[in-house]
Amino acid sequence: MITGMPRIAIAVHDFPAVVSLFRDKFSMPVIDLSNSSTKEYGAALGMCVPEGGSNIELMSPVDPSTPLSKSLQGFLDRRGEGLFALMLEAPVPDDEAELLAERGLNVMPLMPGAFGRDVHPSSTHGVLIRVYPVNSFDVKYKGPVDERAGPRVSGISRVIIAVEDLDHAVEAYGNQFQMAMDAIQVDAERGVRSAICRPASGGVIELVAVDDPAQPFGNAIAQFLESRREGMYALVLQTTDVPATQKMLIERGLEVNVAADSPDVLEVDQQATFGALIRIEAG
């Protein structure tokens, strides 16, 4: 049984720079695990642990001889920096992996040194999904608190996954992973058909397919699918004050614009966020 979506990972070349982005620009508490993770996994790892939603994991290859570093480097070589993997949790990942394989998902062999199981993107519409044990990350943040004035942004309230075949995606994420799934909706204003998948904890997963490419959001999804194929399109964070958040992030050196599809949503320039589109909405 899948019990939640604890985090989503971003793969980057420059680990200190991505830590600085989320810690200094977004004011997120970031746990830097790189000293231990480099020795154990051959990769620099960090965890953004803001309140609400799912965490943001930061990953960068260091030792090319290790399986995790090879996986990260392969992703960076193929697709460049950006959203790398979506993590789910289950009580016993190996048992869950057997069930997922029986339901038709392409479950990969256990990676050496790993304590979770991977589901290949070929069966999850371009998304590498990693199934870890429950409470797979329980390190508490003990660093300094950012006391600068300004609104706070949440963890991941929603991840948007762009797909070609929404009905098949609903089958995969709903029935094969057996997560709660809302009915498919036609969102004429955004120009997409969508369905919300609701893991038991953490943020939610929104599956979207193009319905009307003349609408700004539908057009953006169409362009994403044409240029990058299916996969994670954006992370959605929340804030209590959208205009104040835009002002704060601009003052800290980020390019932040109102989204073309909604005056109540911000988008942060992807060049500054290592290829990961970040949208911020009221919540």
C-alpha positions as CSV (number, residue, x, y, z in Angstrom):
1,M,0.0,0.0,0.0
2,I,1.3,3.4,-1.0
3,T,1.2,5.6,2.1
4,G,2.4,9.0,0.8
5,M,4.5,11.2,-1.5
6,P,7.3,12.4,0.8
7,R,9.4,14.3,-1.7
8,I,10.3,15.1,-5.3
9,A,14.0,15.3,-6.4
10,I,15.7,17.9,-8.6
11,A,19.0,16.8,-10.3
12,V,21.6,19.5,-10.8
13,H,25.3,20.0,-11.6
14,D,26.1,22.6,-8.9
15,F,25.0,21.4,-5.5
16,P,26.1,24.5,-3.4
17,A,24.2,26.7,-5.8
18,V,20.9,24.9,-5.6
19,V,21.2,24.8,-1.8
20,S,21.7,28.5,-1.8
21,L,18.7,29.0,-4.1
22,F,16.2,27.3,-1.8
23,R,17.8,28.4,1.4
24,D,18.6,32.1,0.6
25,K,16.0,33.0,-2.0
26,F,13.0,30.9,-1.0
27,S,13.8,31.0,2.8
28,M,13.4,27.3,3.0
29,P,15.0,25.3,5.8
30,V,17.5,23.0,4.0
31,I,19.2,20.0,5.5
32,D,22.6,19.6,3.8
33,L,23.4,15.8,3.8
34,S,26.3,16.1,1.3
35,N,29.1,15.2,3.7
36,S,27.6,11.8,4.6
37,S,25.8,11.1,1.3
38,T,28.9,11.7,-0.8
39,K,30.7,8.9,1.1
40,E,27.7,6.6,1.2
41,Y,26.0,7.1,-2.1
42,G,28.5,9.0,-4.2
43,A,26.1,11.9,-4.6
44,A,25.6,15.2,-2.8
45,L,22.1,15.3,-1.3
46,G,20.1,17.9,0.5
47,M,16.5,18.2,1.7
48,C,14.3,21.3,1.7
49,V,11.8,20.8,4.6
50,P,9.3,23.7,4.6
51,E,6.0,23.3,6.3
52,G,3.1,21.7,4.3
53,G,3.1,19.4,1.3
54,S,6.0,17.3,0.1
55,N,9.7,18.0,0.6
56,I,12.1,19.0,-2.2
57,E,15.2,16.8,-2.5
58,L,18.3,18.2,-4.1
59,M,20.7,15.8,-5.8
60,S,24.0,16.1,-7.6
61,P,26.4,13.4,-8.9
62,V,29.9,13.3,-7.4
63,D,31.4,9.8,-7.7
64,P,30.8,8.4,-11.2
65,S,31.5,4.8,-10.1
66,T,28.4,4.6,-7.8
67,P,24.9,3.6,-9.0
68,L,23.1,6.7,-7.8
69,S,25.7,9.1,-9.3
70,K,25.5,7.2,-12.6
71,S,21.7,7.5,-12.6
72,L,21.8,11.2,-11.9
73,Q,24.6,11.8,-14.5
74,G,22.6,9.8,-17.1
75,F,19.6,12.0,-16.5
76,L,21.6,15.2,-16.7
77,D,23.2,14.1,-20.0
78,R,19.8,13.1,-21.5
79,R,17.5,15.9,-20.3
80,G,19.6,18.5,-18.5
81,E,19.0,19.8,-15.0
82,G,15.4,19.5,-13.7
83,L,12.8,17.4,-12.0
84,F,14.4,13.9,-11.6
85,A,12.3,11.6,-9.6
86,L,9.0,11.3,-7.6
87,M,9.2,9.4,-4.3
88,L,6.5,7.4,-2.9
89,E,6.5,5.3,0.4
90,A,5.2,1.9,1.3
91,P,5.7,-0.3,4.4
92,V,7.8,-2.9,2.6
93,P,9.1,-1.6,-0.8
94,D,10.1,-5.0,-2.1
95,D,6.7,-6.4,-1.4
96,E,5.1,-3.4,-2.9
97,A,7.3,-3.7,-6.0
98,E,6.1,-7.3,-6.5
99,L,2.5,-6.1,-6.4
100,L,3.2,-3.2,-8.8
101,A,4.9,-5.6,-11.3
102,E,1.9,-7.9,-11.1
103,R,-0.3,-5.0,-12.0
104,G,1.7,-4.3,-15.1
105,L,4.2,-1.6,-14.1
106,N,7.8,-1.9,-15.2
107,V,9.6,-2.4,-11.9
108,M,13.3,-2.3,-12.1
109,P,15.7,-4.6,-10.2
110,L,17.0,-3.4,-6.8
111,M,19.8,-0.9,-7.4
112,P,23.0,-1.8,-5.5
113,G,23.2,0.2,-2.3
114,A,19.5,1.3,-2.5
115,F,16.8,0.7,0.1
116,G,13.9,1.5,-2.3
117,R,12.6,0.2,-5.6
118,D,12.4,2.1,-8.9
119,V,9.5,2.0,-11.4
120,H,10.7,2.8,-14.9
121,P,9.4,6.0,-16.6
122,S,8.2,3.9,-19.5
123,S,5.2,2.8,-17.5
124,T,4.5,6.0,-15.5
125,H,4.4,8.5,-18.4
126,G,7.9,9.8,-18.2
127,V,8.3,9.9,-14.4
128,L,10.9,7.9,-12.5
129,I,9.1,6.8,-9.4
130,R,11.0,5.5,-6.4
131,V,9.3,3.5,-3.7
132,Y,10.9,3.9,-0.3
133,P,10.0,2.6,3.2
134,V,7.6,4.6,5.3
135,N,9.3,7.6,7.1
136,S,12.3,7.1,4.8
137,F,13.6,10.5,5.8
138,D,13.2,11.5,9.5
139,V,16.2,13.9,10.0
140,K,15.1,17.0,11.9
141,Y,16.2,20.4,10.8
142,K,18.6,21.9,13.4
143,G,20.0,24.8,11.4
144,P,19.4,28.6,11.8
145,V,16.0,30.0,11.2
146,D,15.6,32.6,8.5
147,E,14.2,35.6,10.4
148,R,14.0,38.0,7.4
149,A,10.6,39.6,6.9
150,G,8.4,38.3,4.2
151,P,5.9,35.5,3.4
152,R,6.9,31.9,3.5
153,V,6.3,29.4,0.8
154,S,5.2,25.8,1.4
155,G,6.6,22.5,0.3
156,I,5.1,20.9,-2.8
157,S,1.3,21.1,-2.7
158,R,1.0,19.7,-6.2
159,V,3.2,18.2,-8.9
160,I,1.8,18.6,-12.4
161,I,2.6,15.7,-14.8
162,A,2.0,16.3,-18.5
163,V,0.7,13.2,-20.4
164,E,-0.5,12.3,-23.9
165,D,-3.0,9.7,-22.8
166,L,-4.9,10.8,-19.7
167,D,-7.0,7.7,-19.4
168,H,-4.0,5.5,-19.4
169,A,-2.2,7.7,-16.8
170,V,-5.3,7.6,-14.5
171,E,-5.1,3.8,-14.8
172,A,-1.4,3.7,-13.9
173,Y,-1.5,6.2,-11.0
174,G,-4.9,5.2,-9.7
175,N,-5.4,1.5,-10.3
176,Q,-1.9,0.2,-10.6
177,F,-0.5,2.2,-7.7
178,Q,-3.9,2.0,-6.0
179,M,-3.9,5.7,-4.9
180,A,-7.1,7.7,-4.6
181,M,-8.0,9.3,-7.9
182,D,-10.6,12.0,-8.6
183,A,-12.7,11.8,-11.8
184,I,-11.3,13.3,-15.0
185,Q,-12.4,16.9,-15.4
186,V,-12.4,19.1,-18.5
187,D,-10.9,22.5,-17.5
188,A,-12.0,24.7,-20.4
189,E,-10.4,27.8,-18.9
190,R,-7.0,26.2,-18.8
191,G,-7.4,24.2,-21.9
192,V,-6.7,20.8,-20.4
193,R,-8.3,17.6,-19.2
194,S,-7.0,16.7,-15.8
195,A,-7.3,14.3,-12.9
196,I,-6.0,14.6,-9.3
197,C,-4.3,11.7,-7.7
198,R,-4.2,11.9,-3.9
199,P,-1.5,10.0,-2.0
200,A,-2.4,9.5,1.7
201,S,0.2,12.1,2.8
202,G,2.2,14.9,1.2
203,G,1.2,16.8,-1.9
204,V,-1.1,15.7,-4.7
205,I,-0.4,14.6,-8.2
206,E,-2.2,16.4,-11.1
207,L,-2.2,14.6,-14.4
208,V,-2.9,16.9,-17.3
209,A,-3.5,16.4,-21.1
210,V,-4.0,19.0,-23.7
211,D,-7.6,19.7,-24.6
212,D,-7.4,23.2,-26.1
213,P,-3.9,24.3,-27.1
214,A,-5.3,27.8,-27.8
215,Q,-5.5,28.5,-24.1
216,P,-2.2,29.6,-22.5
217,F,-1.9,26.6,-20.1
218,G,-2.9,24.1,-22.7
219,N,-0.4,25.6,-25.1
220,A,2.4,25.4,-22.5
221,I,1.6,21.7,-21.8
222,A,1.5,21.1,-25.6
223,Q,4.9,22.7,-26.0
224,F,6.3,20.7,-23.1
225,L,5.1,17.4,-24.6
226,E,6.5,18.3,-28.0
227,S,10.0,19.4,-26.7
228,R,10.5,17.1,-23.7
229,R,7.9,14.3,-24.0
230,E,5.8,13.2,-21.0
231,G,6.9,13.8,-17.5
232,M,6.9,16.2,-14.5
233,Y,6.0,19.7,-15.8
234,A,6.0,21.8,-12.6
235,L,6.1,21.9,-8.9
236,V,3.3,24.0,-7.3
237,L,4.1,25.7,-4.0
238,Q,1.7,27.8,-1.9
239,T,1.9,31.1,-0.1
240,T,-0.4,33.2,2.0
241,D,0.3,36.4,0.0
242,V,1.0,36.0,-3.7
243,P,1.9,39.7,-4.5
244,A,4.2,40.0,-1.5
245,T,5.9,36.7,-2.4
246,Q,6.6,38.0,-5.9
247,K,8.0,41.2,-4.5
248,M,10.2,39.4,-2.0
249,L,11.6,37.0,-4.6
250,I,12.3,39.8,-7.1
251,E,14.1,41.7,-4.4
252,R,16.3,38.6,-3.8
253,G,17.3,38.5,-7.4
254,L,14.9,36.1,-9.0
255,E,12.8,36.7,-12.1
256,V,9.2,36.0,-11.1
257,N,6.3,36.6,-13.4
258,V,2.5,36.3,-13.2
259,A,1.6,33.1,-15.1
260,A,0.0,33.5,-18.5
261,D,-2.9,31.3,-17.5
262,S,-3.8,32.9,-14.2
263,P,-3.3,36.3,-12.5
264,D,-3.2,34.5,-9.2
265,V,-0.2,32.2,-10.0
266,L,3.5,33.1,-10.1
267,E,6.1,31.4,-12.2
268,V,9.8,31.5,-11.4
269,D,12.3,31.7,-14.3
270,Q,13.4,28.1,-14.9
271,Q,17.0,29.2,-15.7
272,A,17.3,30.3,-12.1
273,T,15.7,27.2,-10.7
274,F,17.9,24.6,-12.4
275,G,15.3,23.7,-15.1
276,A,12.5,22.9,-12.5
277,L,9.5,25.0,-13.3
278,I,8.2,26.4,-10.0
279,R,4.7,27.8,-9.8
280,I,3.4,29.6,-6.6
281,E,-0.3,30.0,-5.8
282,A,-2.4,31.2,-2.9
283,G,-3.0,28.6,-0.2
